[in-house]
Amino acid sequence: MQPDLPPEARVLGLAGDYFISRALHVAAELGLADAIADQPLSATAIAATVGADAGAVERILRALETRGIFTRTPEGWAHSPASDRLRRAHPQTLADFVGMLGSEANWLSAGAMADGARHGHCPAEQLFEGGLWGHFRRNPAESAQFDAAMLAKSHAEIAGVTPVLDLEGVSLLADVGGGRGHFLCALLDRHPALQGLLLDQPQVVAGALPHPRMQTAGLDFFADDLPVADAYLLANVIHDWDKPRALAILRAVRAAAPAHARLLLVEMVLPPVPVPHPGFSLDMVMLATTGGEERDAAGYAALLAEAGWAMQGVTPTQSPVSIVTAGLMAAK
């Protein structure tokens, strides 16, 4: 927060901030960061490269510079550390994730948030048959964009999570809802004795990355029994679902888990005080699009307890996500 701002400036600034967000989406869609690459360029040169209007490009870059994204130099527009992450050549690029947040489905859902707040429903569930996931099934291009966004986000998180994820005593790790296995493969590479089991929908695991120590199983974790493992990893899974379905997933894992099993959730754990954190904006995305939610540590402890798990701790990482660790709750 900026405590020096007068109240009216704070309100008016925040009221229009979604246009700044939109400018970021447009910058990603047009490829402004790729056009700049390693050499400063004028807005005219950038616009010519991407096929856009020079005046609009100048204003978009100027607005984003106020948030630390891009920087103006005497030679032209150059990268800041933040805008560098919009380059598709960056190993931890966020271009696809930013582009996904600017998709039509997200904007329509955000536009219906007032009605959702009045009536207590998820806007996307009302806008699209089958909700956001049903919309993706009918729109392969948007589904591919979402998958690319999740992959981009996971690359950034993998770098922060893998060094601090405690897998001592774990021989078999099941990655529940693990997509094509990028997270699991990174963990297998880091732990040479570890075996991995990738669990997701059949059409998802059909495209799994190859790894000599990773097996796959196509299933529906709302309907099918899960296999036995020493630990269960759920990375960015629980926050996607409303409370009843989040509990159903956690209970399904509990039903499969042996007594010694460990549960590992990788999620954005909200800070207990109102300080700037990307989890708060992501919580609004969940409110509008999936019916899920971000939680603080106490919220995760309560959710886990209701599903039969005892939270053992929260480990921060060098990325915005944390690792929530839990074990089976002792029977009363």
C-alpha positions as CSV (number, residue, x, y, z in Angstrom):
1,M,0.0,0.0,0.0
2,Q,1.0,3.6,-0.5
3,P,0.1,5.3,2.8
4,D,0.9,8.8,1.5
5,L,-2.0,8.8,-1.0
6,P,-5.1,10.7,-0.1
7,P,-8.3,8.7,0.2
8,E,-9.8,10.0,-3.1
9,A,-6.6,9.2,-5.0
10,R,-6.5,5.7,-3.6
11,V,-10.1,5.0,-4.6
12,L,-9.9,6.6,-8.0
13,G,-6.6,4.9,-8.8
14,L,-7.9,1.4,-7.8
15,A,-11.1,1.9,-9.7
16,G,-9.2,2.3,-12.9
17,D,-6.5,-0.2,-12.2
18,Y,-8.2,-2.9,-14.3
19,F,-7.2,-0.8,-17.4
20,I,-3.6,-1.1,-16.3
21,S,-4.1,-4.9,-16.0
22,R,-5.6,-4.8,-19.5
23,A,-2.6,-3.0,-20.8
24,L,-0.4,-5.8,-19.4
25,H,-2.6,-8.4,-21.2
26,V,-2.3,-6.5,-24.4
27,A,1.4,-6.1,-24.1
28,A,1.6,-9.9,-23.7
29,E,-0.7,-10.5,-26.6
30,L,1.1,-8.2,-28.9
31,G,4.5,-9.5,-27.9
32,L,6.0,-6.1,-26.9
33,A,8.6,-7.7,-24.6
34,D,9.8,-10.0,-27.4
35,A,10.1,-7.0,-29.8
36,I,12.4,-5.2,-27.3
37,A,14.5,-8.3,-26.7
38,D,18.0,-7.1,-25.5
39,Q,18.2,-3.7,-27.1
40,P,16.3,-0.5,-26.2
41,L,13.8,0.5,-29.0
42,S,11.5,3.4,-29.7
43,A,7.8,2.9,-29.5
44,T,7.7,3.4,-33.2
45,A,10.2,0.6,-33.8
46,I,8.4,-1.7,-31.4
47,A,5.0,-0.9,-33.0
48,A,6.4,-1.6,-36.5
49,T,7.8,-5.0,-35.3
50,V,4.5,-6.2,-33.8
51,G,2.2,-4.5,-36.3
52,A,0.5,-2.1,-33.9
53,D,-0.1,1.7,-33.6
54,A,2.9,3.6,-32.3
55,G,0.9,6.0,-30.2
56,A,-1.0,3.2,-28.4
57,V,2.2,1.3,-27.8
58,E,3.9,4.3,-26.3
59,R,1.0,4.9,-23.9
60,I,0.7,1.2,-22.9
61,L,4.5,1.1,-22.1
62,R,4.2,4.4,-20.2
63,A,1.4,3.1,-18.1
64,L,3.1,-0.2,-17.3
65,E,6.3,1.6,-16.4
66,T,4.5,3.1,-13.4
67,R,4.2,-0.4,-12.1
68,G,7.8,-1.4,-12.7
69,I,7.1,-3.1,-16.0
70,F,9.4,-1.8,-18.8
71,T,11.6,1.2,-18.4
72,R,12.3,4.2,-20.5
73,T,16.0,5.0,-21.3
74,P,17.6,7.7,-23.5
75,E,17.9,5.1,-26.2
76,G,14.3,4.0,-26.0
77,W,12.2,1.4,-24.2
78,A,14.1,-1.3,-22.4
79,H,13.3,-4.2,-20.1
80,S,12.9,-4.0,-16.3
81,P,13.3,-7.3,-14.4
82,A,9.5,-7.6,-14.4
83,S,9.0,-7.1,-18.1
84,D,11.8,-9.5,-18.9
85,R,9.5,-12.2,-17.6
86,L,7.1,-11.4,-20.4
87,R,9.6,-12.5,-23.0
88,R,8.7,-15.9,-24.4
89,A,12.4,-16.8,-24.5
90,H,12.7,-16.4,-20.8
91,P,13.0,-19.8,-19.1
92,Q,10.4,-18.7,-16.6
93,T,8.2,-16.7,-18.9
94,L,4.8,-15.5,-17.7
95,A,3.6,-14.4,-21.1
96,D,1.1,-17.2,-21.5
97,F,-0.2,-16.8,-17.9
98,V,-0.8,-13.1,-18.4
99,G,-2.4,-13.7,-21.7
100,M,-4.8,-16.3,-20.2
101,L,-5.9,-13.9,-17.5
102,G,-6.8,-11.4,-20.3
103,S,-8.9,-14.0,-22.1
104,E,-12.6,-13.3,-23.0
105,A,-13.8,-16.0,-20.6
106,N,-12.0,-14.3,-17.7
107,W,-13.3,-10.8,-18.6
108,L,-16.9,-12.0,-19.0
109,S,-16.7,-13.7,-15.7
110,A,-15.2,-10.6,-14.0
111,G,-18.0,-8.5,-15.5
112,A,-20.6,-10.7,-13.8
113,M,-19.0,-10.6,-10.4
114,A,-21.7,-8.2,-8.9
115,D,-24.5,-10.6,-9.8
116,G,-22.4,-13.5,-8.4
117,A,-21.8,-11.6,-5.2
118,R,-25.5,-10.8,-4.8
119,H,-26.7,-14.3,-5.2
120,G,-23.7,-16.3,-4.0
121,H,-22.9,-18.2,-7.2
122,C,-19.9,-18.5,-9.4
123,P,-20.2,-16.1,-12.4
124,A,-18.6,-18.5,-14.8
125,E,-21.0,-21.3,-13.8
126,Q,-23.9,-19.0,-14.9
127,L,-22.2,-17.8,-18.1
128,F,-20.9,-21.1,-19.5
129,E,-22.6,-24.5,-19.6
130,G,-20.5,-26.7,-17.4
131,G,-18.7,-23.7,-16.0
132,L,-15.2,-22.6,-17.0
133,W,-14.0,-26.3,-17.5
134,G,-17.0,-27.0,-19.8
135,H,-16.2,-23.8,-21.7
136,F,-12.6,-25.1,-22.2
137,R,-13.9,-28.5,-23.4
138,R,-15.9,-26.7,-26.2
139,N,-13.1,-24.3,-27.1
140,P,-9.9,-26.1,-27.8
141,A,-7.9,-22.9,-28.5
142,E,-8.8,-21.4,-25.1
143,S,-8.1,-24.7,-23.4
144,A,-4.7,-24.8,-25.0
145,Q,-4.0,-21.2,-23.8
146,F,-5.0,-22.2,-20.3
147,D,-2.7,-25.3,-20.4
148,A,0.1,-23.1,-21.6
149,A,-0.6,-20.6,-18.8
150,M,-0.5,-23.3,-16.1
151,L,2.7,-24.6,-17.6
152,A,4.3,-21.2,-17.5
153,K,3.2,-20.6,-13.9
154,S,4.4,-24.0,-12.9
155,H,7.9,-23.4,-14.3
156,A,8.2,-20.4,-12.0
157,E,6.9,-22.3,-9.0
158,I,9.0,-25.4,-9.7
159,A,12.2,-23.4,-9.3
160,G,11.0,-22.2,-5.9
161,V,9.4,-25.4,-4.6
162,T,11.8,-28.2,-5.5
163,P,14.7,-27.1,-3.3
164,V,12.6,-26.9,-0.1
165,L,10.1,-29.7,-0.6
166,D,10.9,-32.3,2.1
167,L,10.6,-35.8,0.6
168,E,12.6,-37.7,3.2
169,G,11.2,-41.2,3.6
170,V,9.1,-41.0,0.5
171,S,9.6,-43.8,-2.0
172,L,6.5,-43.3,-4.2
173,L,5.1,-39.8,-4.8
174,A,1.7,-39.5,-6.4
175,D,1.0,-36.2,-8.2
176,V,-2.8,-35.7,-8.1
177,G,-4.0,-33.5,-10.9
178,G,-0.5,-33.2,-12.1
179,G,-1.2,-32.4,-15.7
180,R,1.6,-33.6,-18.0
181,G,4.0,-34.2,-15.2
182,H,6.3,-31.2,-15.3
183,F,6.3,-30.7,-11.5
184,L,6.7,-34.4,-10.9
185,C,9.5,-34.8,-13.4
186,A,11.5,-32.0,-11.8
187,L,11.2,-33.7,-8.4
188,L,12.2,-37.0,-9.9
189,D,15.3,-35.4,-11.4
190,R,16.2,-33.9,-8.0
191,H,15.6,-37.1,-6.1
192,P,17.2,-40.1,-7.9
193,A,15.7,-42.8,-5.7
194,L,12.2,-41.4,-6.0
195,Q,9.4,-43.1,-8.0
196,G,6.5,-41.1,-9.3
197,L,2.9,-41.7,-10.2
198,L,1.1,-39.1,-12.3
199,L,-2.7,-39.0,-11.8
200,D,-5.0,-36.9,-14.0
201,Q,-7.7,-37.3,-16.6
202,P,-7.0,-39.9,-19.3
203,Q,-6.7,-37.4,-22.1
204,V,-4.3,-35.3,-20.0
205,V,-1.9,-38.1,-19.0
206,A,-1.9,-39.4,-22.6
207,G,0.4,-36.4,-23.3
208,A,2.6,-36.9,-20.2
209,L,6.3,-36.2,-20.4
210,P,8.5,-39.3,-20.6
211,H,10.4,-40.2,-17.5
212,P,11.9,-43.6,-16.7
213,R,10.7,-43.4,-13.1
214,M,7.2,-42.0,-13.7
215,Q,4.1,-44.1,-14.2
216,T,0.8,-42.6,-15.2
217,A,-2.9,-43.4,-14.4
218,G,-5.9,-41.7,-16.1
219,L,-8.7,-41.3,-13.7
220,D,-11.4,-39.0,-12.2
221,F,-10.5,-38.1,-8.6
222,F,-14.1,-37.4,-7.9
223,A,-15.3,-40.9,-8.9
224,D,-12.3,-43.3,-9.0
225,D,-10.3,-44.8,-6.2
226,L,-6.8,-43.4,-5.9
227,P,-3.7,-45.6,-5.6
228,V,-1.6,-46.1,-2.5
229,A,1.5,-43.9,-2.2
230,D,3.9,-42.6,0.5
231,A,3.0,-39.0,-0.3
232,Y,0.5,-37.1,-2.4
233,L,1.3,-33.9,-4.1
234,L,-1.6,-31.5,-5.1
235,A,-0.1,-28.5,-6.8
236,N,-2.6,-25.7,-7.5
237,V,-5.5,-28.1,-7.3
238,I,-7.5,-27.4,-4.1
239,H,-7.9,-23.6,-4.8
240,D,-9.6,-24.4,-8.1
241,W,-12.7,-26.0,-6.5
242,D,-15.5,-24.8,-4.2
243,K,-15.5,-26.1,-0.7
244,P,-17.6,-29.3,-1.2
245,R,-15.5,-30.4,-4.1
246,A,-12.2,-29.4,-2.4
247,L,-13.3,-31.6,0.6
248,A,-14.2,-34.4,-1.8
249,I,-10.7,-34.4,-3.3
250,L,-9.0,-34.3,0.1
251,R,-11.2,-37.1,1.4
252,A,-10.5,-39.2,-1.7
253,V,-6.8,-38.9,-1.0
254,R,-7.3,-39.7,2.6
255,A,-9.2,-42.9,1.7
256,A,-6.3,-44.1,-0.3
257,A,-3.5,-43.0,2.0
258,P,-1.7,-45.4,4.3
259,A,-1.1,-44.4,7.9
260,H,2.3,-43.0,7.2
261,A,1.3,-41.0,4.2
262,R,2.0,-37.3,3.8
263,L,-0.1,-34.7,2.0
264,L,1.7,-31.9,0.2
265,L,-0.3,-28.9,-1.1
266,V,1.4,-26.3,-3.2
267,E,-0.8,-23.2,-3.0
268,M,-0.7,-19.4,-2.6
269,V,-1.2,-19.2,1.2
270,L,-2.5,-15.7,2.0
271,P,-0.7,-13.7,4.6
272,P,-2.7,-13.2,7.8
273,V,-2.5,-9.4,7.5
274,P,-3.7,-7.2,4.5
275,V,-0.4,-6.7,2.8
276,P,0.2,-6.8,-1.0
277,H,0.3,-10.4,-2.2
278,P,-0.7,-11.9,-5.6
279,G,-2.9,-14.4,-3.8
280,F,-5.5,-11.7,-3.1
281,S,-6.0,-10.9,-6.8
282,L,-5.9,-14.6,-7.6
283,D,-8.7,-15.1,-5.0
284,M,-10.8,-12.7,-7.1
285,V,-10.1,-14.7,-10.2
286,M,-11.3,-17.9,-8.3
287,L,-14.4,-16.0,-7.1
288,A,-15.3,-15.1,-10.7
289,T,-14.2,-18.2,-12.7
290,T,-14.1,-21.5,-10.7
291,G,-15.9,-21.0,-7.4
292,G,-12.7,-21.9,-5.6
293,E,-10.7,-19.7,-3.2
294,E,-7.3,-18.9,-1.8
295,R,-6.9,-19.4,1.9
296,D,-4.6,-18.3,4.7
297,A,-2.9,-20.9,6.9
298,A,-5.8,-21.1,9.3
299,G,-8.2,-21.6,6.4
300,Y,-6.2,-24.5,5.1
301,A,-5.9,-26.0,8.6
302,A,-9.7,-25.9,9.0
303,L,-10.3,-27.3,5.5
304,L,-7.8,-30.1,6.1
305,A,-9.2,-31.0,9.5
306,E,-12.7,-31.3,8.0
307,A,-11.4,-33.8,5.5
308,G,-9.5,-35.8,8.1
309,W,-6.0,-34.4,7.8
310,A,-3.9,-32.6,10.4
311,M,-1.9,-29.7,9.1
312,Q,1.8,-30.0,10.2
313,G,3.2,-26.8,8.8
314,V,3.5,-24.2,6.0
315,T,6.8,-23.8,4.2
316,P,7.4,-20.6,2.2
317,T,9.3,-20.7,-1.0
318,Q,11.2,-18.3,-3.3
319,S,8.0,-18.1,-5.4
320,P,4.6,-16.8,-4.4
321,V,3.4,-20.3,-3.4
322,S,4.0,-22.1,-0.2
323,I,4.0,-25.8,0.7
324,V,1.2,-26.9,3.1
325,T,2.1,-30.3,4.8
326,A,-0.4,-32.5,6.5
327,G,-0.6,-36.1,7.9
328,L,-3.6,-38.3,8.6
329,M,-5.6,-37.2,11.6
330,A,-5.7,-39.7,14.4
331,A,-9.0,-41.5,14.7
332,K,-11.0,-40.5,17.8
